[in-house]
Amino acid sequence: MVEPRIKSVQCISPAGLHEMSYKEWGDENNPKVLVCVHGVTRVSDDFDKLARALCGHYRVVCSDVVGRGRSGKLANPELYRVPQYVSDMVTLVARVSAVPNTSIDWFGTSMGGLIGMALASLPHNPIRKLVLNDIGPCLDAAALQRIGDYIGQELKFPDFDKAASFVREVSLSFGEHSDDEWRKLASDVLREEQGGQWVRHYDMGLAQPFRSSTPETVKADERMLWAAYDAIRCPTLLVRGEHSDLLSRETAQEMTRRGPKATLVEIPNVGHAPTFLHDDQIAIAKQFLIGPADILKETMEITRLHVGKRLSEVAVYNDTVYLAGQIADDTSADIVGQTREVLGHVDRLLTEAGSDKTCILMCQIYISDMANFPRMNEVWDEWVAQGHTPPRATVEAKLANPACLVEIVVTAGKR
């Protein structure tokens, strides 16, 4: 499966310049943008599944907040605070808004929600819809202490499995996940040092603002956050984990009565915070962000991707994805190399359209010489999803470019 585009933008703080990395999913010319921002010790990779589910409708932009993941660090760790993060996000929004008529929706988990609240409270802000995932203006002091203690532990692990076990143990409030899901949640936030030890991905300076906070500063922060929340005017969805220790049920209910009067959804058997790795949680976001009417309209309209003067690479209609014939760019390769490249194109385009190879309804293969049929099939058999092998026809044909050995046409359903 083809990865999203990894990009970066240069931002500024009072201590100097720094780089903020982000992942971009979907059509890079799509003016509908969904910005996804993670929690305090998490990363942009947290949103991979959500982004795949929504990148047929949106250009999904998932940032690594400064000090985390692929992004740079701040020279002054005292600046690891919401005002600096908002400044960085204004720069990011300006970058992704280069496409005419851009609209911005926001999905923020925990800290990412605080950043979204602050930005959405400003006059003339660009946010059209706001999702706050298990966060509000009133922060539980004990929960903040727990997070601060966790952030400040400079731990090293002898191997990945021990590091992953630690991440799983401290993240049990995420709720029930499969072993594969836990492994991804761990691998997203771990990195291997040159000596072979495993450490967490972020700058340990993130703990500094937590250490310097006092009960008085926490109360002052809460007053400012409530003022920001009350200034929000866009439609807002508030998601709460049933057992969250960071967002109380009382605070969540208060948020439905003031400010944007958020729509509240509580997810059972989850604490802080829902991961949106599961289809039922993704459906909550999709219902709010796209809406049932727009979802129906989206399925009945023709969407074209990579539109050229002569043809489009992809057309989507009524939840069916049609790919143009895919050929290899490297025509010097043999049948094995060309087939692998072509199937890679198929993977990439299906992903952009919100599908994958398990959803293929029909495949037509045009091959220039049936003598290459067995070796083409070897590559196909390695690639095709077992249990999801589609109907297929293979025809010997004279292709438009004599150097092309194989061309593949695919029709698929959306996920």
NUPA-182621 format. One record per residue (C-alpha): residue number from 0; z, x, y. Coordinates in steps of 0.05 Angstrom, whole numbers, plus 5000, padded with zeros to 4 digits. Example, Ala and Ser with C-alpha at 12.3 -4.5 7.8 and 13.67 -1.06 7.14 Angstrom:
% residues 2
{num=0, Z=5156, X=5246, Y=4910}
{num=1, Z=5143, X=5273, Y=4979}
***
This chain:
% residues 415
{num=0, Z=5000, X=5000, Y=5000}
{num=1, Z=4980, X=5028, Y=5068}
{num=2, Z=5036, X=5046, Y=5115}
{num=3, Z=5041, X=5020, Y=5186}
{num=4, Z=5022, X=5062, Y=5245}
{num=5, Z=5077, X=5111, Y=5267}
{num=6, Z=5076, X=5120, Y=5343}
{num=7, Z=5123, X=5145, Y=5397}
{num=8, Z=5136, X=5136, Y=5471}
{num=9, Z=5169, X=5183, Y=5520}
{num=10, Z=5231, X=5154, Y=5555}
{num=11, Z=5279, X=5180, Y=5607}
{num=12, Z=5354, X=5182, Y=5615}
{num=13, Z=5398, X=5215, Y=5669}
{num=14, Z=5402, X=5275, Y=5622}
{num=15, Z=5327, X=5284, Y=5615}
{num=16, Z=5268, X=5261, Y=5573}
{num=17, Z=5269, X=5239, Y=5500}
{num=18, Z=5221, X=5210, Y=5448}
{num=19, Z=5229, X=5142, Y=5417}
{num=20, Z=5190, X=5129, Y=5353}
{num=21, Z=5165, X=5061, Y=5331}
{num=22, Z=5126, X=5030, Y=5274}
{num=23, Z=5069, X=4983, Y=5291}
{num=24, Z=5044, X=4932, Y=5240}
{num=25, Z=4982, X=4887, Y=5242}
{num=26, Z=4922, X=4884, Y=5288}
{num=27, Z=4934, X=4934, Y=5345}
{num=28, Z=4895, X=4888, Y=5392}
{num=29, Z=4937, X=4826, Y=5377}
{num=30, Z=4969, X=4803, Y=5442}
{num=31, Z=5025, X=4767, Y=5405}
{num=32, Z=5080, X=4820, Y=5397}
{num=33, Z=5145, X=4815, Y=5359}
{num=34, Z=5194, X=4871, Y=5376}
{num=35, Z=5246, X=4884, Y=5321}
{num=36, Z=5308, X=4926, Y=5337}
{num=37, Z=5359, X=4948, Y=5285}
{num=38, Z=5435, X=4956, Y=5283}
{num=39, Z=5475, X=5015, Y=5307}
{num=40, Z=5467, X=5060, Y=5246}
{num=41, Z=5403, X=5030, Y=5217}
{num=42, Z=5329, X=5044, Y=5229}
{num=43, Z=5261, X=5012, Y=5240}
{num=44, Z=5247, X=5014, Y=5165}
{num=45, Z=5298, X=4958, Y=5156}
{num=46, Z=5243, X=4910, Y=5180}
{num=47, Z=5188, X=4931, Y=5132}
{num=48, Z=5189, X=4866, Y=5091}
{num=49, Z=5198, X=4821, Y=5152}
{num=50, Z=5141, X=4857, Y=5187}
{num=51, Z=5095, X=4850, Y=5127}
{num=52, Z=5110, X=4775, Y=5126}
{num=53, Z=5095, X=4766, Y=5200}
{num=54, Z=5041, X=4817, Y=5216}
{num=55, Z=4986, X=4766, Y=5202}
{num=56, Z=5011, X=4727, Y=5263}
{num=57, Z=5041, X=4782, Y=5305}
{num=58, Z=5032, X=4855, Y=5322}
{num=59, Z=5102, X=4874, Y=5297}
{num=60, Z=5134, X=4933, Y=5333}
{num=61, Z=5197, X=4963, Y=5302}
{num=62, Z=5232, X=5018, Y=5341}
{num=63, Z=5280, X=5073, Y=5320}
{num=64, Z=5330, X=5069, Y=5377}
{num=65, Z=5342, X=5138, Y=5407}
{num=66, Z=5389, X=5181, Y=5365}
{num=67, Z=5365, X=5148, Y=5300}
{num=68, Z=5310, X=5156, Y=5248}
{num=69, Z=5247, X=5190, Y=5274}
{num=70, Z=5268, X=5187, Y=5347}
{num=71, Z=5297, X=5244, Y=5388}
{num=72, Z=5368, X=5252, Y=5413}
{num=73, Z=5401, X=5244, Y=5480}
{num=74, Z=5426, X=5308, Y=5514}
{num=75, Z=5489, X=5270, Y=5536}
{num=76, Z=5519, X=5229, Y=5480}
{num=77, Z=5559, X=5187, Y=5529}
{num=78, Z=5493, X=5153, Y=5546}
{num=79, Z=5488, X=5121, Y=5476}
{num=80, Z=5501, X=5053, Y=5507}
{num=81, Z=5464, X=4988, Y=5517}
{num=82, Z=5439, X=5002, Y=5588}
{num=83, Z=5403, X=5065, Y=5565}
{num=84, Z=5374, X=5027, Y=5505}
{num=85, Z=5349, X=4972, Y=5551}
{num=86, Z=5315, X=5023, Y=5595}
{num=87, Z=5280, X=5053, Y=5534}
{num=88, Z=5257, X=4984, Y=5511}
{num=89, Z=5227, X=4968, Y=5579}
{num=90, Z=5185, X=5031, Y=5570}
{num=91, Z=5166, X=5009, Y=5500}
{num=92, Z=5148, X=4939, Y=5522}
{num=93, Z=5104, X=4967, Y=5577}
{num=94, Z=5068, X=5011, Y=5526}
{num=95, Z=5054, X=4954, Y=5477}
{num=96, Z=5035, X=4906, Y=5533}
{num=97, Z=4971, X=4944, Y=5549}
{num=98, Z=4932, X=4891, Y=5511}
{num=99, Z=4914, X=4834, Y=5560}
{num=100, Z=4956, X=4770, Y=5558}
{num=101, Z=5011, X=4802, Y=5516}
{num=102, Z=5070, X=4758, Y=5497}
{num=103, Z=5136, X=4787, Y=5472}
{num=104, Z=5184, X=4756, Y=5422}
{num=105, Z=5247, X=4793, Y=5401}
{num=106, Z=5286, X=4800, Y=5336}
{num=107, Z=5350, X=4839, Y=5343}
{num=108, Z=5401, X=4854, Y=5289}
{num=109, Z=5472, X=4870, Y=5313}
{num=110, Z=5462, X=4924, Y=5367}
{num=111, Z=5388, X=4905, Y=5371}
{num=112, Z=5411, X=4835, Y=5389}
{num=113, Z=5455, X=4862, Y=5445}
{num=114, Z=5396, X=4900, Y=5473}
{num=115, Z=5354, X=4837, Y=5469}
{num=116, Z=5407, X=4795, Y=5504}
{num=117, Z=5412, X=4846, Y=5561}
{num=118, Z=5337, X=4849, Y=5569}
{num=119, Z=5327, X=4773, Y=5564}
{num=120, Z=5379, X=4762, Y=5618}
{num=121, Z=5340, X=4800, Y=5671}
{num=122, Z=5296, X=4764, Y=5722}
{num=123, Z=5222, X=4767, Y=5705}
{num=124, Z=5236, X=4792, Y=5635}
{num=125, Z=5179, X=4786, Y=5584}
{num=126, Z=5217, X=4756, Y=5525}
{num=127, Z=5188, X=4688, Y=5503}
{num=128, Z=5233, X=4676, Y=5442}
{num=129, Z=5297, X=4711, Y=5421}
{num=130, Z=5329, X=4719, Y=5352}
{num=131, Z=5401, X=4745, Y=5351}
{num=132, Z=5421, X=4767, Y=5282}
{num=133, Z=5497, X=4765, Y=5273}
{num=134, Z=5516, X=4786, Y=5344}
{num=135, Z=5544, X=4753, Y=5405}
{num=136, Z=5579, X=4769, Y=5471}
{num=137, Z=5650, X=4768, Y=5441}
{num=138, Z=5661, X=4828, Y=5397}
{num=139, Z=5718, X=4833, Y=5347}
{num=140, Z=5760, X=4895, Y=5363}
{num=141, Z=5777, X=4909, Y=5291}
{num=142, Z=5704, X=4905, Y=5271}
{num=143, Z=5686, X=4953, Y=5327}
{num=144, Z=5739, X=5001, Y=5303}
{num=145, Z=5711, X=4997, Y=5232}
{num=146, Z=5641, X=5012, Y=5257}
{num=147, Z=5665, X=5069, Y=5301}
{num=148, Z=5704, X=5101, Y=5244}
{num=149, Z=5643, X=5096, Y=5199}
{num=150, Z=5595, X=5126, Y=5251}
{num=151, Z=5639, X=5186, Y=5265}
{num=152, Z=5646, X=5210, Y=5193}
{num=153, Z=5603, X=5273, Y=5187}
{num=154, Z=5591, X=5269, Y=5112}
{num=155, Z=5548, X=5311, Y=5066}
{num=156, Z=5529, X=5292, Y=4995}
{num=157, Z=5506, X=5338, Y=4939}
{num=158, Z=5451, X=5292, Y=4916}
{num=159, Z=5415, X=5228, Y=4935}
{num=160, Z=5450, X=5184, Y=4884}
{num=161, Z=5519, X=5200, Y=4911}
{num=162, Z=5495, X=5189, Y=4982}
{num=163, Z=5462, X=5123, Y=4963}
{num=164, Z=5527, X=5100, Y=4929}
{num=165, Z=5564, X=5113, Y=4993}
{num=166, Z=5514, X=5074, Y=5035}
{num=167, Z=5518, X=5016, Y=4985}
{num=168, Z=5594, X=5016, Y=4986}
{num=169, Z=5599, X=5013, Y=5062}
{num=170, Z=5543, X=4960, Y=5066}
{num=171, Z=5570, X=4909, Y=5016}
{num=172, Z=5576, X=4859, Y=5073}
{num=173, Z=5500, X=4855, Y=5072}
{num=174, Z=5508, X=4809, Y=5012}
{num=175, Z=5477, X=4811, Y=4943}
{num=176, Z=5415, X=4855, Y=4934}
{num=177, Z=5377, X=4883, Y=4875}
{num=178, Z=5385, X=4956, Y=4855}
{num=179, Z=5315, X=4970, Y=4883}
{num=180, Z=5334, X=4937, Y=4949}
{num=181, Z=5398, X=4977, Y=4954}
{num=182, Z=5359, X=5040, Y=4939}
{num=183, Z=5311, X=5026, Y=4997}
{num=184, Z=5368, X=5008, Y=5044}
{num=185, Z=5398, X=5076, Y=5027}
{num=186, Z=5334, X=5118, Y=5029}
{num=187, Z=5317, X=5089, Y=5097}
{num=188, Z=5379, X=5120, Y=5128}
{num=189, Z=5387, X=5185, Y=5089}
{num=190, Z=5352, X=5252, Y=5096}
{num=191, Z=5356, X=5317, Y=5056}
{num=192, Z=5376, X=5381, Y=5092}
{num=193, Z=5345, X=5449, Y=5076}
{num=194, Z=5404, X=5467, Y=5032}
{num=195, Z=5392, X=5407, Y=4988}
{num=196, Z=5450, X=5365, Y=5015}
{num=197, Z=5440, X=5294, Y=5037}
{num=198, Z=5464, X=5268, Y=5105}
{num=199, Z=5456, X=5206, Y=5146}
{num=200, Z=5397, X=5204, Y=5193}
{num=201, Z=5430, X=5194, Y=5261}
{num=202, Z=5460, X=5237, Y=5316}
{num=203, Z=5536, X=5242, Y=5305}
{num=204, Z=5542, X=5237, Y=5381}
{num=205, Z=5533, X=5161, Y=5372}
{num=206, Z=5608, X=5158, Y=5359}
{num=207, Z=5626, X=5185, Y=5428}
{num=208, Z=5622, X=5119, Y=5466}
{num=209, Z=5665, X=5086, Y=5413}
{num=210, Z=5717, X=5140, Y=5419}
{num=211, Z=5720, X=5134, Y=5495}
{num=212, Z=5727, X=5058, Y=5495}
{num=213, Z=5793, X=5025, Y=5513}
{num=214, Z=5818, X=4953, Y=5508}
{num=215, Z=5803, X=4946, Y=5582}
{num=216, Z=5731, X=4971, Y=5575}
{num=217, Z=5720, X=4925, Y=5515}
{num=218, Z=5743, X=4865, Y=5556}
{num=219, Z=5698, X=4886, Y=5614}
{num=220, Z=5639, X=4893, Y=5567}
{num=221, Z=5652, X=4823, Y=5540}
{num=222, Z=5652, X=4793, Y=5610}
{num=223, Z=5585, X=4827, Y=5624}
{num=224, Z=5556, X=4804, Y=5558}
{num=225, Z=5576, X=4732, Y=5569}
{num=226, Z=5545, X=4735, Y=5639}
{num=227, Z=5482, X=4763, Y=5608}
{num=228, Z=5480, X=4710, Y=5554}
{num=229, Z=5490, X=4654, Y=5605}
{num=230, Z=5430, X=4680, Y=5644}
{num=231, Z=5382, X=4675, Y=5584}
{num=232, Z=5330, X=4621, Y=5592}
{num=233, Z=5285, X=4630, Y=5531}
{num=234, Z=5292, X=4592, Y=5465}
{num=235, Z=5344, X=4629, Y=5423}
{num=236, Z=5361, X=4629, Y=5349}
{num=237, Z=5429, X=4654, Y=5329}
{num=238, Z=5437, X=4676, Y=5256}
{num=239, Z=5507, X=4687, Y=5229}
{num=240, Z=5530, X=4714, Y=5162}
{num=241, Z=5581, X=4666, Y=5134}
{num=242, Z=5633, X=4721, Y=5126}
{num=243, Z=5616, X=4762, Y=5187}
{num=244, Z=5674, X=4801, Y=5217}
{num=245, Z=5634, X=4818, Y=5280}
{num=246, Z=5611, X=4748, Y=5302}
{num=247, Z=5665, X=4696, Y=5293}
{num=248, Z=5647, X=4624, Y=5278}
{num=249, Z=5683, X=4604, Y=5343}
{num=250, Z=5640, X=4650, Y=5385}
{num=251, Z=5577, X=4627, Y=5350}
{num=252, Z=5595, X=4554, Y=5364}
{num=253, Z=5608, X=4571, Y=5437}
{num=254, Z=5539, X=4603, Y=5441}
{num=255, Z=5508, X=4536, Y=5421}
{num=256, Z=5542, X=4502, Y=5481}
{num=257, Z=5526, X=4550, Y=5538}
{num=258, Z=5471, X=4595, Y=5564}
{num=259, Z=5407, X=4583, Y=5525}
{num=260, Z=5447, X=4537, Y=5477}
{num=261, Z=5424, X=4576, Y=5416}
{num=262, Z=5404, X=4542, Y=5351}
{num=263, Z=5455, X=4566, Y=5300}
{num=264, Z=5438, X=4581, Y=5227}
{num=265, Z=5493, X=4607, Y=5181}
{num=266, Z=5473, X=4645, Y=5118}
{num=267, Z=5521, X=4636, Y=5060}
{num=268, Z=5553, X=4693, Y=5019}
{num=269, Z=5535, X=4745, Y=5072}
{num=270, Z=5577, X=4784, Y=5122}
{num=271, Z=5552, X=4830, Y=5176}
{num=272, Z=5493, X=4827, Y=5176}
{num=273, Z=5437, X=4790, Y=5140}
{num=274, Z=5382, X=4840, Y=5121}
{num=275, Z=5323, X=4792, Y=5122}
{num=276, Z=5297, X=4824, Y=5058}
{num=277, Z=5297, X=4758, Y=5021}
{num=278, Z=5245, X=4703, Y=5027}
{num=279, Z=5295, X=4649, Y=5046}
{num=280, Z=5320, X=4690, Y=5105}
{num=281, Z=5249, X=4709, Y=5126}
{num=282, Z=5232, X=4635, Y=5125}
{num=283, Z=5287, X=4622, Y=5177}
{num=284, Z=5257, X=4672, Y=5225}
{num=285, Z=5186, X=4649, Y=5212}
{num=286, Z=5204, X=4576, Y=5224}
{num=287, Z=5235, X=4592, Y=5292}
{num=288, Z=5185, X=4644, Y=5316}
{num=289, Z=5120, X=4612, Y=5293}
{num=290, Z=5143, X=4540, Y=5283}
{num=291, Z=5116, X=4489, Y=5233}
{num=292, Z=5061, X=4464, Y=5279}
{num=293, Z=5037, X=4535, Y=5294}
{num=294, Z=5042, X=4554, Y=5221}
{num=295, Z=4997, X=4495, Y=5203}
{num=296, Z=4950, X=4511, Y=5260}
{num=297, Z=4949, X=4584, Y=5239}
{num=298, Z=4928, X=4566, Y=5169}
{num=299, Z=4871, X=4520, Y=5193}
{num=300, Z=4842, X=4568, Y=5244}
{num=301, Z=4796, X=4626, Y=5228}
{num=302, Z=4828, X=4693, Y=5243}
{num=303, Z=4784, X=4755, Y=5243}
{num=304, Z=4808, X=4827, Y=5240}
{num=305, Z=4770, X=4890, Y=5258}
{num=306, Z=4714, X=4850, Y=5291}
{num=307, Z=4650, X=4890, Y=5303}
{num=308, Z=4582, X=4874, Y=5331}
{num=309, Z=4552, X=4862, Y=5262}
{num=310, Z=4612, X=4841, Y=5219}
{num=311, Z=4687, X=4832, Y=5213}
{num=312, Z=4725, X=4870, Y=5160}
{num=313, Z=4771, X=4810, Y=5148}
{num=314, Z=4769, X=4735, Y=5158}
{num=315, Z=4829, X=4690, Y=5143}
{num=316, Z=4823, X=4614, Y=5135}
{num=317, Z=4871, X=4564, Y=5105}
{num=318, Z=4914, X=4620, Y=5076}
{num=319, Z=4854, X=4652, Y=5042}
{num=320, Z=4834, X=4723, Y=5058}
{num=321, Z=4761, X=4745, Y=5054}
{num=322, Z=4744, X=4819, Y=5057}
{num=323, Z=4677, X=4848, Y=5075}
{num=324, Z=4646, X=4895, Y=5023}
{num=325, Z=4687, X=4959, Y=5024}
{num=326, Z=4653, X=5027, Y=5015}
{num=327, Z=4678, X=5099, Y=5017}
{num=328, Z=4675, X=5139, Y=5081}
{num=329, Z=4672, X=5203, Y=5041}
{num=330, Z=4605, X=5194, Y=5005}
{num=331, Z=4607, X=5266, Y=4980}
{num=332, Z=4661, X=5244, Y=4930}
{num=333, Z=4644, X=5225, Y=4858}
{num=334, Z=4655, X=5155, Y=4830}
{num=335, Z=4729, X=5168, Y=4819}
{num=336, Z=4741, X=5191, Y=4890}
{num=337, Z=4699, X=5136, Y=4921}
{num=338, Z=4732, X=5082, Y=4879}
{num=339, Z=4801, X=5106, Y=4898}
{num=340, Z=4783, X=5107, Y=4972}
{num=341, Z=4752, X=5038, Y=4969}
{num=342, Z=4813, X=5008, Y=4935}
{num=343, Z=4856, X=5041, Y=4988}
{num=344, Z=4815, X=5004, Y=5041}
{num=345, Z=4827, X=4939, Y=5002}
{num=346, Z=4902, X=4952, Y=5001}
{num=347, Z=4904, X=4966, Y=5076}
{num=348, Z=4864, X=4905, Y=5097}
{num=349, Z=4901, X=4858, Y=5051}
{num=350, Z=4967, X=4883, Y=5079}
{num=351, Z=4944, X=4872, Y=5150}
{num=352, Z=4923, X=4801, Y=5131}
{num=353, Z=4991, X=4785, Y=5100}
{num=354, Z=4968, X=4792, Y=5028}
{num=355, Z=4967, X=4845, Y=4972}
{num=356, Z=4932, X=4860, Y=4907}
{num=357, Z=4976, X=4813, Y=4867}
{num=358, Z=4944, X=4755, Y=4906}
{num=359, Z=4871, X=4771, Y=4892}
{num=360, Z=4832, X=4709, Y=4872}
{num=361, Z=4764, X=4740, Y=4859}
{num=362, Z=4733, X=4810, Y=4859}
{num=363, Z=4659, X=4829, Y=4860}
{num=364, Z=4640, X=4901, Y=4846}
{num=365, Z=4571, X=4929, Y=4861}
{num=366, Z=4558, X=4996, Y=4827}
{num=367, Z=4496, X=5038, Y=4839}
{num=368, Z=4492, X=5064, Y=4768}
{num=369, Z=4524, X=5032, Y=4706}
{num=370, Z=4532, X=5102, Y=4678}
{num=371, Z=4592, X=5106, Y=4726}
{num=372, Z=4622, X=5041, Y=4700}
{num=373, Z=4673, X=5073, Y=4652}
{num=374, Z=4701, X=5122, Y=4703}
{num=375, Z=4704, X=5068, Y=4757}
{num=376, Z=4743, X=5025, Y=4708}
{num=377, Z=4793, X=5082, Y=4696}
{num=378, Z=4811, X=5081, Y=4771}
{num=379, Z=4812, X=5005, Y=4772}
{num=380, Z=4859, X=5001, Y=4713}
{num=381, Z=4908, X=5049, Y=4746}
{num=382, Z=4906, X=5008, Y=4811}
{num=383, Z=4904, X=4935, Y=4790}
{num=384, Z=4971, X=4898, Y=4787}
{num=385, Z=4986, X=4883, Y=4714}
{num=386, Z=5001, X=4810, Y=4703}
{num=387, Z=4959, X=4794, Y=4765}
{num=388, Z=4890, X=4819, Y=4742}
{num=389, Z=4839, X=4776, Y=4779}
{num=390, Z=4772, X=4746, Y=4757}
{num=391, Z=4721, X=4801, Y=4767}
{num=392, Z=4646, X=4812, Y=4762}
{num=393, Z=4610, X=4879, Y=4763}
{num=394, Z=4536, X=4884, Y=4779}
{num=395, Z=4490, X=4944, Y=4782}
{num=396, Z=4457, X=4943, Y=4850}
{num=397, Z=4418, X=4987, Y=4899}
{num=398, Z=4467, X=4996, Y=4956}
{num=399, Z=4446, X=5001, Y=5029}
{num=400, Z=4469, X=5074, Y=5033}
{num=401, Z=4443, X=5112, Y=4972}
{num=402, Z=4502, X=5159, Y=4977}
{num=403, Z=4550, X=5102, Y=4964}
{num=404, Z=4566, X=5094, Y=4890}
{num=405, Z=4609, X=5031, Y=4893}
{num=406, Z=4622, X=4972, Y=4939}
{num=407, Z=4679, X=4922, Y=4927}
{num=408, Z=4686, X=4851, Y=4956}
{num=409, Z=4753, X=4815, Y=4950}
{num=410, Z=4778, X=4745, Y=4963}
{num=411, Z=4854, X=4735, Y=4961}
{num=412, Z=4908, X=4686, Y=4977}
{num=413, Z=4963, X=4701, Y=5028}
{num=414, Z=5033, X=4718, Y=5004}
***
